[in-house]
Amino acid sequence: MDWQALWLTLRLAILVAAALLVIGVPIAYWITYSRWRWKFLIEAVVALPVVLPPTVLGFYVLVALGPKSPLGTWWISLTGHSLAFTFQGILIGSVIYSLPFAVQPFAASFAAVDERLLVASSTLGASSLSTFRRVILPLSVPGLVTGAALSFAHTMGEFGVVLMVGGDIPGLTRTLSISVYDQVQALNYAAANYTSVVLLAISFTLLAVIYGLNRRIWAVWPWK
């Protein structure tokens, strides 16, 4: 078992889930309540990683993070090294790749909030921010938890994007999925099976707990 890869993967998944809570909630709120005519274009961009091959997405992220891009040039001037083939690079790539897995559940939970509650809140003089904080957010907890959990689990199993953006550097960019690939390439099927079982167990346990908690939340919520 590659414990170094396990720790790196867990750290990456936690940071991606946290980042998508910060980034994904405003995007989901805008998608849900915006009346802009061309909103569907933004929705398509957000959903693009679902249908785009990971290697294609990884290639463009790699180009965007490279030393000749504005972001890459700025990062080099700031730190002295490129974003490509670093942990920070795979973190950015993973956030982009998992974006729809967070935003779509967030937006669905916001859309499910009874519009009459929003009208009542507005009638009572509450601002949009106050309505979001006191009405929309509490009623959307199950969707927020689901989105964060899906982005975490999705990051745990990433392969193509991480490999394209970060390569296979032990202790720096080698995740568990890349470790499984390396073990298979080395014909070490026992180790690959063990690592795969660990990934399977973590992902299944996380999803089972999240769906179980959400079911309980919905069962209890009306009585509060």
C-alpha positions as CSV (number, residue, x, y, z in Angstrom):
1,M,0.0,0.0,0.0
2,D,1.4,3.4,-1.0
3,W,0.6,5.4,2.2
4,Q,2.2,8.5,0.8
5,A,-0.2,8.4,-2.2
6,L,-3.1,7.8,0.2
7,W,-2.3,10.8,2.3
8,L,-1.8,13.0,-0.7
9,T,-5.1,11.9,-2.3
10,L,-7.0,12.5,0.9
11,R,-5.5,16.0,1.3
12,L,-6.3,16.8,-2.3
13,A,-9.9,15.6,-2.0
14,I,-10.5,17.6,1.2
15,L,-9.0,20.8,-0.3
16,V,-11.1,20.3,-3.5
17,A,-14.3,19.8,-1.5
18,A,-13.6,22.9,0.6
19,A,-12.7,25.0,-2.4
20,L,-15.8,24.0,-4.2
21,L,-18.0,24.9,-1.3
22,V,-16.5,28.4,-1.5
23,I,-16.6,28.7,-5.3
24,G,-19.6,26.5,-6.1
25,V,-22.2,28.1,-3.8
26,P,-22.1,31.5,-5.5
27,I,-22.1,30.0,-8.9
28,A,-25.0,27.7,-8.1
29,Y,-26.9,30.6,-6.5
30,W,-26.4,32.7,-9.7
31,I,-27.4,29.8,-12.0
32,T,-30.6,29.2,-9.9
33,Y,-31.9,32.8,-9.6
34,S,-30.4,34.7,-12.5
35,R,-32.8,35.8,-15.2
36,W,-30.0,36.5,-17.7
37,R,-31.1,35.3,-21.2
38,W,-27.9,33.6,-22.0
39,K,-27.5,31.9,-18.7
40,F,-27.5,28.5,-20.3
41,L,-24.0,29.2,-21.8
42,I,-22.6,29.4,-18.3
43,E,-24.4,26.3,-17.3
44,A,-22.9,24.5,-20.3
45,V,-19.4,25.7,-19.3
46,V,-19.9,24.5,-15.7
47,A,-21.1,21.1,-16.9
48,L,-18.4,20.7,-19.6
49,P,-16.1,18.5,-17.4
50,V,-18.8,15.9,-17.2
51,V,-18.7,15.1,-20.9
52,L,-15.2,16.3,-21.8
53,P,-12.5,13.5,-21.8
54,P,-10.2,14.0,-18.8
55,T,-7.1,14.0,-21.0
56,V,-8.5,16.8,-23.1
57,L,-9.4,18.9,-20.0
58,G,-6.1,18.0,-18.4
59,F,-4.2,19.2,-21.5
60,Y,-5.9,22.6,-21.6
61,V,-5.4,23.0,-17.8
62,L,-1.7,22.1,-18.3
63,V,-1.4,24.8,-21.1
64,A,-3.2,27.3,-18.9
65,L,-0.8,26.6,-16.0
66,G,2.3,26.5,-18.2
67,P,5.2,29.0,-18.1
68,K,4.0,30.8,-21.3
69,S,0.5,31.5,-20.0
70,P,-0.3,34.7,-18.0
71,L,-1.2,32.7,-14.9
72,G,1.9,30.5,-15.2
73,T,4.2,33.6,-15.8
74,W,2.7,35.3,-12.8
75,W,3.2,32.2,-10.6
76,I,6.8,31.8,-11.7
77,S,7.5,35.5,-10.9
78,L,5.9,34.9,-7.5
79,T,7.4,31.6,-6.5
80,G,10.2,30.9,-8.9
81,H,8.7,27.6,-10.2
82,S,5.9,26.6,-12.6
83,L,2.4,25.5,-11.5
84,A,2.6,22.5,-13.8
85,F,3.7,19.2,-12.1
86,T,3.0,20.5,-8.6
87,F,0.5,19.8,-6.0
88,Q,-1.0,23.3,-6.5
89,G,-1.4,22.5,-10.2
90,I,-3.3,19.3,-9.6
91,L,-5.4,21.1,-7.0
92,I,-6.5,23.7,-9.6
93,G,-7.1,21.0,-12.2
94,S,-9.2,18.9,-9.7
95,V,-11.3,21.9,-8.7
96,I,-12.2,22.5,-12.4
97,Y,-12.8,18.8,-13.1
98,S,-15.1,18.4,-10.1
99,L,-16.9,21.7,-10.4
100,P,-20.2,20.3,-11.9
101,F,-20.3,17.6,-9.3
102,A,-20.7,20.3,-6.7
103,V,-22.5,23.0,-8.5
104,Q,-25.3,20.9,-9.9
105,P,-26.4,19.5,-6.5
106,F,-26.1,22.9,-5.0
107,A,-28.2,24.5,-7.7
108,A,-30.8,21.7,-7.4
109,S,-31.1,22.2,-3.6
110,F,-31.5,26.0,-4.1
111,A,-34.2,25.5,-6.7
112,A,-36.1,23.2,-4.4
113,V,-36.7,25.9,-1.8
114,D,-40.3,27.0,-1.7
115,E,-40.5,30.4,-3.6
116,R,-43.2,31.5,-1.2
117,L,-40.7,31.5,1.6
118,L,-38.4,33.8,-0.4
119,V,-41.3,36.2,-1.2
120,A,-42.3,36.2,2.5
121,S,-38.7,37.0,3.5
122,S,-38.5,39.8,1.0
123,T,-41.9,41.2,2.2
124,L,-40.6,41.3,5.7
125,G,-37.8,43.5,4.5
126,A,-34.9,41.0,4.5
127,S,-32.1,41.7,2.0
128,S,-31.1,39.1,-0.6
129,L,-28.0,38.2,1.5
130,S,-30.1,37.8,4.7
131,T,-32.7,35.7,2.8
132,F,-29.9,33.4,1.5
133,R,-28.3,33.1,4.9
134,R,-31.5,32.5,6.9
135,V,-33.8,30.8,4.5
136,I,-32.1,29.3,1.4
137,L,-28.9,28.0,3.1
138,P,-30.5,26.1,6.0
139,L,-33.0,24.4,3.7
140,S,-30.3,23.5,1.2
141,V,-28.0,21.7,3.7
142,P,-28.6,18.2,2.2
143,G,-27.7,19.4,-1.3
144,L,-24.6,21.2,0.0
145,V,-23.5,18.1,1.8
146,T,-24.2,15.9,-1.2
147,G,-22.2,18.2,-3.5
148,A,-19.3,18.4,-1.2
149,A,-19.3,14.6,-0.8
150,L,-19.5,13.9,-4.5
151,S,-16.7,16.3,-5.3
152,F,-14.6,14.6,-2.6
153,A,-15.3,11.1,-3.9
154,H,-14.8,12.2,-7.5
155,T,-11.4,13.6,-6.6
156,M,-10.4,10.4,-4.8
157,G,-10.8,8.5,-8.1
158,E,-9.3,11.1,-10.5
159,F,-6.7,9.8,-13.0
160,G,-6.6,11.6,-16.4
161,V,-6.5,15.2,-15.3
162,V,-4.1,14.6,-12.4
163,L,-1.7,12.6,-14.6
164,M,-1.8,15.3,-17.4
165,V,-1.3,18.2,-15.1
166,G,0.9,16.7,-12.4
167,G,2.6,13.7,-13.9
168,D,3.6,10.8,-11.6
169,I,5.9,12.3,-9.0
170,P,6.0,10.3,-5.7
171,G,5.0,12.4,-2.7
172,L,4.1,15.4,-4.8
173,T,1.5,14.5,-7.5
174,R,1.1,10.7,-7.4
175,T,-2.4,9.9,-6.2
176,L,-3.9,6.5,-5.4
177,S,-5.4,6.1,-8.8
178,I,-2.0,6.7,-10.4
179,S,-0.5,4.3,-7.9
180,V,-2.9,1.6,-9.0
181,Y,-1.9,2.3,-12.7
182,D,1.8,2.0,-11.8
183,Q,1.2,-1.3,-9.9
184,V,-0.6,-2.8,-12.8
185,Q,2.1,-1.6,-15.2
186,A,4.6,-3.4,-13.0
187,L,2.4,-6.5,-13.0
188,N,1.9,-6.2,-9.2
189,Y,-1.7,-7.2,-9.3
190,A,-1.9,-8.0,-5.6
191,A,-0.8,-4.5,-4.6
192,A,-3.1,-3.0,-7.3
193,N,-6.1,-5.0,-5.9
194,Y,-5.3,-3.9,-2.3
195,T,-5.1,-0.2,-3.3
196,S,-8.3,-0.5,-5.4
197,V,-10.2,-2.1,-2.5
198,V,-9.1,0.8,-0.2
199,L,-10.4,3.3,-2.7
200,L,-13.6,1.4,-3.2
201,A,-14.1,1.2,0.6
202,I,-13.5,4.9,1.2
203,S,-15.8,6.0,-1.6
204,F,-18.6,3.6,-0.8
205,T,-18.5,4.4,3.0
206,L,-18.5,8.1,2.3
207,L,-21.5,8.0,-0.1
208,A,-23.4,5.6,2.2
209,V,-23.0,7.9,5.2
210,I,-23.9,11.0,3.2
211,Y,-27.1,9.5,1.6
212,G,-28.0,8.1,5.0
213,L,-27.6,11.4,6.8
214,N,-29.5,13.3,4.0
215,R,-32.4,10.8,4.3
216,R,-32.5,11.4,8.1
217,I,-32.3,15.2,7.7
218,W,-35.3,15.2,5.3
219,A,-37.2,12.9,7.7
220,V,-36.6,15.0,10.7
221,W,-36.7,18.5,9.2
222,P,-40.5,19.0,8.9
223,W,-40.8,18.5,12.7
224,K,-38.3,21.2,13.6
